[in-house]
Amino acid sequence: MTPSPHDILVAAEWAVAGGVAAWLITVPLRRRSLAYVLASVVFVGTTASVAAMVGSFRAMFISTNELALTVTVALAAGIVASLTAWMSIRRLVKDREVLHDAVHDIEEGRVPSTDGRRLSAELETLRGQLEETGRRLTESRERERAVETSRRELVAFLSHDLRTPLAGLRAMSEALEDGVADSPDLYYKQIRVEVERLTNMVNDLFDLSRIQAGSFALSTETVALDDVVSDCLAALAPLARARSVRLSGQSSGAATVSGDGHELNRAMTNLVANAIRHTRTDGAIEVTVKVSTNPPLAEVIVRDECGGIPREDLERVFEIGFRGEAARTPQHEQDVSAGFGLAITRGIVEAHRGTIEVCNVDGGCRFTVRLPTAA
């Protein structure tokens, strides 16, 4: 029998009434957890279906037995739906626990672990995002710890490097003031040397602050890298002779770059001077300039005989204030510095869109600077 529009309207009214009543009953439960939300959906749907059946059967004057049978079938279907929802809820709760553990790992500073369990597509995407967030936070914490360690070392080194010359300046000035200096001219010369050293240290600090702030200005011109290295070697030749270190250079092609010639000379001077300070007596330093075509890069390679850099220190060589230990200990006490040279060198190279790296080789280490060639 085809239901009349009136029967359909009655069934709809009963369904709405039953659904609204069930919805009102489950409102407090839905605020407790998502599991209760899913259970309430099944309950509201089943209640609305049963109410619609009761209303339509009453409107069509169907017998009580038929009504009871139909309601029983509807309730059975509701029970099956409830069991299905319960199983889904259990899976959802377990998935929620996985996400909860991932959040807890992030709170504890760990990268969320992947146990291999597959989640639903939406939650799997969320878990992937949590894992990526955990990795980024862990890397950020590691960088923060590295910066803090570098800062503490810098403060300690600066305190030492300032305390020693200032104490010497004070002692020499008091000796001159009291008239007890055996050789005033020598004292004046030493005072000038210490003042120049402190001035250079302050200038280095200022340049480092500009590099870190991104305000390190360069005057751009076409620079012959061979000439820069040649001038650097000529300027440092007396220092190398005084240390009994053999200094040599070679070029395998004309290398021109676009940059600041003065700052590039400073970077190369820092590199070679650092090699001289750490190379053993009667050791050798070789500086090589070459050009690669694919990609077009100019390379400056400084190889020394410092004895090598400990593996754990290789990644820290260019950090501000880092000096190194053991094999990299300077060969002369007056060579001890605040550890700015290589940090400034890296800043200058990167300001020229280049890269610098270091690795250990037989008997020493090798610094490689790569710069884009001039167009």
C-alpha positions as CSV (number, residue, x, y, z in Angstrom):
1,M,0.0,0.0,0.0
2,T,1.3,3.4,-1.0
3,P,1.4,5.8,1.9
4,S,-0.6,9.0,1.5
5,P,0.9,12.4,2.0
6,H,-0.8,12.6,5.3
7,D,0.9,9.4,6.5
8,I,4.2,10.7,5.4
9,L,3.7,13.9,7.2
10,V,2.6,12.1,10.4
11,A,5.7,9.8,10.2
12,A,7.9,12.9,9.7
13,E,6.4,14.7,12.7
14,W,6.9,11.6,14.9
15,A,10.5,11.2,13.7
16,V,11.3,14.9,14.4
17,A,9.7,14.7,17.8
18,G,11.5,11.5,18.7
19,G,14.8,12.8,17.3
20,V,14.5,16.1,19.2
21,A,13.6,14.3,22.4
22,A,16.6,12.0,22.1
23,W,18.9,14.9,21.1
24,L,17.9,16.8,24.3
25,I,18.5,13.8,26.4
26,T,22.0,13.3,25.1
27,V,23.1,17.0,25.2
28,P,25.0,16.6,28.6
29,L,26.7,13.4,27.3
30,R,28.0,15.0,24.1
31,R,30.0,17.5,26.2
32,R,32.0,14.7,27.8
33,S,33.9,13.1,24.9
34,L,33.8,12.3,21.2
35,A,32.8,8.7,22.0
36,Y,29.6,10.0,23.6
37,V,28.9,12.1,20.6
38,L,29.1,9.0,18.3
39,A,26.9,7.1,20.7
40,S,24.3,9.9,20.8
41,V,24.2,9.9,17.0
42,V,23.2,6.2,16.9
43,F,20.7,6.8,19.8
44,V,19.1,9.8,18.1
45,G,18.8,8.0,14.7
46,T,17.3,4.8,16.2
47,T,14.8,6.8,18.4
48,A,13.7,8.9,15.4
49,S,13.2,5.7,13.3
50,V,11.2,4.0,16.0
51,A,9.1,7.1,16.6
52,A,8.4,7.4,12.9
53,M,7.3,3.8,12.7
54,V,5.0,4.2,15.7
55,G,3.4,7.4,14.4
56,S,2.9,6.0,10.9
57,F,1.4,2.7,12.1
58,R,-1.0,4.5,14.4
59,A,-2.0,6.8,11.6
60,M,-2.7,3.8,9.3
61,F,-4.4,1.8,12.1
62,I,-2.0,-1.2,11.7
63,S,-2.5,-3.9,14.2
64,T,-0.6,-4.0,17.5
65,N,1.2,-7.2,16.6
66,E,2.6,-5.8,13.4
67,L,3.6,-2.7,15.2
68,A,5.4,-4.6,17.8
69,L,7.2,-6.7,15.2
70,T,8.3,-3.7,13.3
71,V,9.5,-1.9,16.4
72,T,11.4,-5.0,17.4
73,V,13.1,-5.1,14.0
74,A,14.0,-1.4,14.3
75,L,15.4,-1.9,17.8
76,A,17.4,-4.9,16.6
77,A,18.8,-2.7,13.8
78,G,19.6,-0.1,16.4
79,I,21.4,-2.6,18.6
80,V,23.5,-3.7,15.6
81,A,24.2,0.0,14.8
82,S,25.2,0.6,18.4
83,L,27.6,-2.4,18.4
84,T,29.2,-1.1,15.2
85,A,29.4,2.4,16.7
86,W,30.9,0.9,19.9
87,M,33.6,-0.8,17.9
88,S,34.3,2.4,16.0
89,I,34.5,4.3,19.3
90,R,37.0,1.8,20.7
91,R,39.2,2.3,17.6
92,L,38.8,6.1,18.0
93,V,39.8,6.0,21.6
94,K,42.9,4.0,20.8
95,D,43.8,6.5,18.1
96,R,43.3,9.3,20.5
97,E,45.7,7.6,22.9
98,V,48.3,7.5,20.1
99,L,47.9,11.2,19.5
100,H,47.9,11.9,23.2
101,D,51.3,10.0,23.5
102,A,52.6,12.1,20.6
103,V,51.7,15.3,22.3
104,H,53.2,14.1,25.6
105,D,56.5,13.3,23.8
106,I,56.5,16.8,22.4
107,E,55.9,18.3,25.8
108,E,58.9,16.2,27.2
109,G,61.1,17.5,24.4
110,R,61.2,14.2,22.4
111,V,60.3,13.5,18.8
112,P,57.0,11.5,18.8
113,S,57.7,7.8,18.3
114,T,56.0,5.9,15.4
115,D,54.7,2.5,16.6
116,G,53.7,1.3,13.2
117,R,50.0,1.4,13.9
118,R,47.9,2.9,11.1
119,L,45.3,5.5,12.0
120,S,42.4,6.8,10.0
121,A,43.4,9.1,7.1
122,E,42.6,12.3,9.0
123,L,44.3,11.3,12.2
124,E,47.3,9.9,10.3
125,T,47.8,13.3,8.7
126,L,47.5,14.9,12.2
127,R,50.0,12.5,13.6
128,G,52.4,13.2,10.8
129,Q,52.1,16.9,11.5
130,L,52.7,16.3,15.2
131,E,55.9,14.3,14.4
132,E,57.1,17.1,12.1
133,T,56.4,19.6,14.8
134,G,58.3,17.5,17.4
135,R,61.3,17.2,15.1
136,R,61.3,21.0,14.5
137,L,61.0,21.7,18.2
138,T,63.8,19.3,19.0
139,E,66.1,20.9,16.4
140,S,65.2,24.3,17.7
141,R,66.0,23.3,21.3
142,E,69.3,21.9,20.1
143,R,70.2,25.1,18.2
144,E,69.2,27.1,21.3
145,R,71.5,25.0,23.5
146,A,74.3,25.4,21.0
147,V,73.8,29.1,20.9
148,E,73.7,29.3,24.7
149,T,76.9,27.2,25.0
150,S,78.6,29.4,22.4
151,R,77.5,32.5,24.3
152,R,78.9,31.2,27.6
153,E,82.2,30.3,26.0
154,L,82.3,33.7,24.3
155,V,81.8,35.5,27.6
156,A,84.4,33.3,29.3
157,F,86.9,33.8,26.5
158,L,86.3,37.6,26.4
159,S,86.7,37.9,30.2
160,H,90.0,36.1,30.0
161,D,91.2,38.0,26.9
162,L,90.3,41.3,28.4
163,R,91.5,40.6,31.9
164,T,95.1,39.7,30.8
165,P,95.9,42.8,28.7
166,L,94.1,45.1,31.0
167,A,96.1,43.8,34.0
168,G,99.3,44.3,31.9
169,L,98.3,47.8,30.9
170,R,97.6,48.7,34.5
171,A,100.9,47.3,35.7
172,M,102.9,49.1,33.0
173,S,101.1,52.4,33.5
174,E,101.7,52.2,37.3
175,A,105.4,51.4,36.7
176,L,105.6,54.5,34.3
177,E,103.7,56.6,36.8
178,D,106.0,55.6,39.7
179,G,109.1,56.0,37.6
180,V,110.3,52.5,38.2
181,A,110.2,51.3,34.6
182,D,113.6,50.1,33.4
183,S,112.9,50.9,29.8
184,P,110.0,53.4,29.3
185,D,110.2,53.2,25.5
186,L,109.6,49.4,25.6
187,Y,106.7,49.9,28.0
188,Y,105.1,52.5,25.7
189,K,105.5,50.1,22.7
190,Q,104.0,47.3,24.6
191,I,101.1,49.5,25.7
192,R,100.5,50.4,22.0
193,V,100.5,46.8,21.0
194,E,98.0,45.8,23.7
195,V,95.7,48.8,22.8
196,E,95.8,47.7,19.2
197,R,94.9,44.2,20.2
198,L,92.0,45.4,22.3
199,T,90.9,47.7,19.5
200,N,90.9,44.8,17.0
201,M,88.9,42.7,19.4
202,V,86.2,45.4,19.7
203,N,86.2,45.9,16.0
204,D,85.7,42.2,15.5
205,L,82.8,42.2,17.9
206,F,81.2,45.1,16.1
207,D,81.6,43.3,12.7
208,L,80.1,40.1,14.2
209,S,77.1,42.0,15.4
210,R,76.6,43.5,11.9
211,I,76.9,40.1,10.3
212,Q,74.4,38.5,12.7
213,A,72.0,41.5,12.2
214,G,72.2,41.2,8.4
215,S,73.6,44.7,8.0
216,F,77.0,43.8,6.8
217,A,77.5,46.2,3.8
218,L,79.7,45.2,0.9
219,S,81.0,47.3,-1.9
220,T,80.6,45.2,-5.1
221,E,83.3,45.0,-7.8
222,T,85.0,42.4,-9.9
223,V,87.7,40.9,-7.8
224,A,90.6,38.7,-9.0
225,L,90.7,36.0,-6.3
226,D,94.3,35.1,-7.4
227,D,95.4,38.6,-6.5
228,V,93.6,38.5,-3.2
229,V,95.3,35.3,-2.2
230,S,98.7,36.5,-3.4
231,D,98.4,39.7,-1.4
232,C,97.3,37.7,1.7
233,L,100.3,35.3,1.4
234,A,102.7,38.2,1.0
235,A,101.4,40.0,4.0
236,L,101.6,36.8,6.2
237,A,105.0,35.6,5.0
238,P,106.8,37.3,7.9
239,L,104.5,35.7,10.4
240,A,105.0,32.3,8.8
241,R,108.8,32.7,8.8
242,A,108.7,33.7,12.4
243,R,106.9,30.5,13.2
244,S,109.1,28.4,10.9
245,V,106.1,27.5,8.8
246,R,106.5,27.0,5.0
247,L,103.8,29.0,3.2
248,S,103.1,28.3,-0.5
249,G,100.3,29.0,-3.0
250,Q,99.3,27.9,-6.5
251,S,96.5,28.7,-9.0
252,S,95.0,26.5,-11.6
253,G,93.1,29.3,-13.5
254,A,92.0,32.9,-13.4
255,A,89.3,33.1,-10.8
256,T,87.2,36.3,-10.7
257,V,84.3,36.9,-8.4
258,S,81.9,39.8,-7.7
259,G,82.4,41.1,-4.3
260,D,84.2,43.3,-1.8
261,G,87.9,43.0,-2.3
262,H,88.8,44.3,1.1
263,E,86.5,42.0,3.0
264,L,87.6,39.0,0.8
265,N,91.2,39.8,1.7
266,R,90.2,39.9,5.3
267,A,88.5,36.5,5.1
268,M,91.5,34.9,3.4
269,T,93.9,36.5,5.8
270,N,91.9,35.1,8.7
271,L,92.0,31.6,7.2
272,V,95.7,31.6,6.5
273,A,96.6,33.3,9.8
274,N,94.6,30.7,11.6
275,A,96.4,27.9,9.8
276,I,99.8,29.5,10.7
277,R,98.9,29.8,14.3
278,H,97.9,26.1,14.6
279,T,100.5,24.5,12.3
280,R,103.4,22.8,14.0
281,T,106.9,24.2,13.7
282,D,108.5,23.3,10.4
283,G,105.1,22.4,9.1
284,A,103.7,23.5,5.7
285,I,100.6,25.4,4.5
286,E,99.4,25.2,1.0
287,V,96.8,27.6,-0.5
288,T,95.2,26.6,-3.8
289,V,93.0,28.7,-6.1
290,K,91.0,26.9,-8.8
291,V,87.8,27.3,-10.8
292,S,85.1,24.7,-11.5
293,T,82.7,25.1,-14.4
294,N,79.7,23.0,-13.3
295,P,78.5,24.9,-11.4
296,P,80.7,28.0,-12.1
297,L,82.5,28.4,-8.8
298,A,85.9,29.8,-7.6
299,E,87.5,27.7,-4.9
300,V,90.2,28.6,-2.3
301,I,91.6,25.7,-0.5
302,V,93.8,26.1,2.6
303,R,95.5,23.0,3.8
304,D,97.6,23.0,7.0
305,E,99.5,20.6,9.3
306,C,97.7,21.3,12.5
307,G,97.3,17.7,13.5
308,G,93.6,17.6,12.7
309,I,90.4,18.7,14.5
310,P,88.5,16.4,16.8
311,R,85.5,15.0,15.1
312,E,83.1,16.4,17.7
313,D,84.5,19.9,17.1
314,L,84.3,20.0,13.3
315,E,80.8,21.4,13.3
316,R,81.7,24.0,15.8
317,V,84.8,25.4,14.2
318,F,82.9,28.5,12.8
319,E,81.0,29.2,15.9
320,I,81.6,32.6,17.7
321,G,84.1,32.2,20.5
322,F,85.1,28.6,19.6
323,R,88.8,27.9,19.9
324,G,89.1,24.1,20.0
325,E,91.1,21.8,22.1
326,A,94.1,19.4,22.0
327,A,95.6,19.4,18.5
328,R,94.2,22.8,17.6
329,T,95.8,24.5,20.6
330,P,97.8,27.5,19.3
331,Q,101.5,27.0,19.1
332,H,102.3,30.3,20.7
333,E,100.6,31.9,23.7
334,Q,100.3,35.3,22.1
335,D,98.2,33.8,19.4
336,V,95.3,33.1,21.7
337,S,92.3,35.2,20.6
338,A,88.6,35.5,21.4
339,G,87.8,33.1,18.6
340,F,86.2,35.6,16.2
341,G,88.4,35.0,13.1
342,L,86.7,32.0,11.6
343,A,83.2,33.2,12.6
344,I,83.9,36.5,10.7
345,T,85.3,34.6,7.8
346,R,82.1,32.5,7.5
347,G,80.0,35.7,7.7
348,I,82.0,37.4,4.9
349,V,81.9,34.3,2.7
350,E,78.1,33.8,3.2
351,A,77.6,37.6,2.5
352,H,79.1,36.9,-0.9
353,R,76.6,34.0,-1.4
354,G,79.4,31.5,-0.9
355,T,80.1,28.5,1.4
356,I,82.9,27.5,3.6
357,E,83.6,24.0,5.1
358,V,86.4,22.2,6.9
359,C,87.5,18.5,7.0
360,N,90.4,16.6,8.4
361,V,93.1,15.3,6.1
362,D,96.4,13.4,6.7
363,G,98.3,15.4,9.3
364,G,96.0,18.4,9.4
365,C,92.8,19.9,8.1
366,R,91.5,21.5,4.9
367,F,89.4,24.6,4.7
368,T,87.5,25.1,1.4
369,V,85.8,28.4,0.4
370,R,83.5,28.4,-2.7
371,L,82.3,31.6,-4.3
372,P,80.2,32.2,-7.4
373,T,82.3,33.4,-10.2
374,A,81.7,36.8,-11.8
375,A,79.3,36.8,-14.7
